[in-house]
Amino acid sequence: MLPNFIIPGTIKGGTKALISYLTQHPDIFVFPREIYFFNNNYDKGTAWYEHKFDQRINERAVGEKTPGYMLYPECAKRIFDTIPDVKLIFLLRNPVNRTYSSYWMRRRKRKVPNNASFEKELSRRKDYLTHGLYADQISHYLEFFRKEQMMFVISEELHTNTKVVLRDICSFIGVAPDFEFGPISKDVVGRVPKNYFLTRIIKKMPESGLKSSLMKKLNTAERYPPMDSKTKEKLQGFFREPNKQLENIIERDLSEIWYP
């Protein structure tokens, strides 16, 4: 079957944490990896996409998360043409923090030339900023989907008010909202793994005591340093008006959450 809910974004918005929670629910199936169907693999056809969900047993809610879907206008129409009744969960993180987190993800993966500073990267790559223009991205989906099909989850609230957020998501996708979710690992929050590429190599090793020991050492991640205060102030100014546009769409005041 095709999924009945999709998490289209945002990149570095906490989708990994959300999926770690949702997959605990006995009535929710989420494909474990990003599929990239509606942006990169659309030409492979619906049958290819549907096959990704063959592992489902009898779960009522079936979903996938590919954060990049928010970034490409064509994805909205393709999703609508394929699954017009699908429910969409948009995970929205303070765009200032999302931008900084994205920089450290790229640096961890050695995609930042010469380990350039955050400020230099902002000048070099405009997508650090455009990826945080949520109102523009959501507007493409509003051209095709009813707002009743959309749920807007504030990433920060997933961490500060976890139980309520998960209950609301469960109600939205049609599964028992009173399920008791367990804790998840906090290692993915605001941390930079010591060696991304070595970790990938070791993951391919056969299971052994040596592998476990090496993975434990490499997964002792290091927190990245705080953002420069002047840079943060400039980013807050850049996103102020776009965030107001977002507030109008989702009908919420985000000032106390994103700019306390």
Summary of the structure (lengths in Angstrom):
residues: 260
radius of gyration: 18.9
end to end distance: 43.5
largest distance: 53.7
contacts: 732
relative contact order: 0.16
helix: 52%
strand: 11%
